[in-house]
Amino acid sequence: MNLYKNDLPADIKFKGSVAIDTETMGLAIKRDRLCLVQMCSEDGQTFLVQIQKNKQEEAKNLKKLLTDESVLKIFHYARFDVSILNYTFGINVHPIYCTKVASKLARTYTDKHGLKNLCKDILGIELSKHEQSSDWGQDELSAEQLKYAEGDVLYLHKLREILNGMLVREGKMELANKCFEAISTITDLEIAEIVPEELFQH
């Protein structure tokens, strides 16, 4: 695990894809600030960037990665993570893959699509969610918080691989890709404080 303050070092490069998650002070995009961005490379290396209050403008290398069209960003529930990243840094995160969307399309035999459920059902791995609601805004994060944050990105590459196999098998890969593309529009609506679901109601 590699922990940095406010930005990635310029010499860290990702190829192909990167798994990403975020920790915030809460779930309101414009109220609750971004505190931590955790990443995992294809070879299993983890990188955590702690975003200190009023230091968002320092994250130049991180923003470059998030907008790099040659690197796929893998999230679980991308709708929230992409919204907070776009709003915090004034960017457009792209391209996107969401394991939660993929699971809902591929695993229609269950209604359990949380990351904890996916890791247990698909990989046989138990994830602890004990630190999920802890104080991520403090200057020094605990060892338990860092371990929790790392766990949220460690398995996303493998989950994507398995879910893609299921999507292809069920003939839903093209539909999934359309859904991933739509996430950017959905997050734009949410930042504008428009509820996407309400646009399509009768």
N, C-alpha and C positions, 0 to 999 in steps of 0.2 A: 504494500500500500504506500502511495506517495501522496503527501498532503502539502498543499501550497496555499498561499494567501493571495486572493484577488485575481490571479491569472495563472495560466499554464506557462511553463518555460518555453521559449521560442523554439528550442531544439526538439521538442516532443512532437512527433508526427504520427498520425493514424492513417492506415491504408485500408481501403475496402469498406469497413464499417466500424462504428463505435457504439457501445451501449451507454445510455445516459439516463440519469435520474436526478431529481432535485429535492432539496429540503427547504421549507419556507417557515415563516412565522405563523402561517395559517393558510386557509384555502380561498381567501378573497384576493384576486389578482392585483387590484389597485390599492388595497389596504395593507396586505401582508408581504413583507419583503422577502426576496430570495436570499437564502443564507449559505447554501452549499450546492455545488454541482459535482456529481460523482460520475466517473467514466470508467469503462473497461474496454481494453483493446481486444482484438480477435485472439491474441495469444494469452489472454487472461491477466494482463497487467492492469492494475487499478490506479486511478488518479483522482484525487479529491481536491477541489478548489473551494476554499472557504471565502465567500464574498462578504467582506466587512461592510458595515453601514456606511453609505455615501462613498463607496469605493468602486462602484459599478463601471465607471469610465476607464478604470485601469485594465479591464479584462480584454485587451486587444487580441491576444493570441487565442483566447477562448472563443471570442466572437468570430474570429477567422475560421476556426474549426466548425462552429455551428452553422456557418453559411457556405461551407465548402461543398460544392455540388458533387464532388468526386467521392465523398464519404457519406455512406448511409448512416443515419442516426436512428438507433433502435431504442424505443421507449416501451414502458408498460403504462398504459393510460396516457398516451402522448397529448391528449387534449389539454390536460392541466400543465404538464411540463413545458410544452411548446408555448402555451399562453404566457406563463411566467417568464420564460426566457426571452420571448419576443418583446414583452412589455418592459422588462428590466433593461434590456440592452438596445432596444429600438432596432431589432433585426428581423429577418425572416428565416427561421430554422428550416432547412430543406436539404436533401430529401429525407422523408420520414417513414419509419416502420413502427407499427404499434402491436405489441404482442397481445394486448387485451382485445383489440378489434379482430385480430387474426383468430384468437381463441373463440370469440363469439360467432364468427363465421364458420369455423371448422368444427368446433365442439358443441354442436347443437343438442347433444344428448345430456348436457348439464347446464345449470345456471350459475355455476361457480367458476368465475373467470379472474379472480384476484391473483396477484403474483404468488402469494402463499399457496393458493390452490393449484396453480399451474406447476410450481416447483414440486409439490408433493405428488400430484397426479401423473405428471409426465416424466419427471426426473427422479422421483423418490427421495427428494430432499426437503427437510423441514426447515422453514425459515422462521426466525423469531421476529415478531413485530412489536416487541416490548418498548423500543425507543421511538416508535413512530411519532408519538405526540409529545416528545420532550422539547426542551428549549434549544432550538437550533441557532438562535441569535447570539448565544454567549460567545465570548472571545476565545475560550479554550473548550473544545469539544471533548467529551469523555471517550475513553477507549471503547466503551459499549456503543456509543453513538456512531463512532467511526466504523466499527465492525458491522453495525446494522446498515449503515449507508453503503458500505462495500457490498454487502449481500444483495442489495437491490439491483446491482448491475452485473454481478458475477455470472449469472445464468441466462441472461437475455439472448446472447448469441446462440446458445444451444437450443433454447426455446424457439427462437425464430427458425432454426434449421428444421426442427421437428414439426412445427406448425405449418411451415411451407410445404412439407411433404404431405400433410393432411389436406391443405388447401388444393394442391395439385391433384391429389387423389379424388377429391370431391368436385373438381371442376370449378373452384371458386377463387383461383389465384388472380385472375383478371379483375374480378369484383373487389377483391381485397386491395389491389393496387389503386383502384379508383377511390376506395375509402381512405387510404393513406393520403392521397392527393387532396381529398376534401378537408383533411384536418387543418390545413393552413387557413382555409376560408372560415371554418368554424371558430378557430382561435381569434381571427380578426374580428368576427362578430362579437365574441365574448369580451375582447378588449374594448370594443365600442359600446359595451354594456347592453347588447342585444342578445336575447335568449334564442339560440338557433332553433330549438324545438318549436317556439311560438310562431316562427315564420311559416311553418308548414301545417299549422293547425287550421281547421275549417273556419 
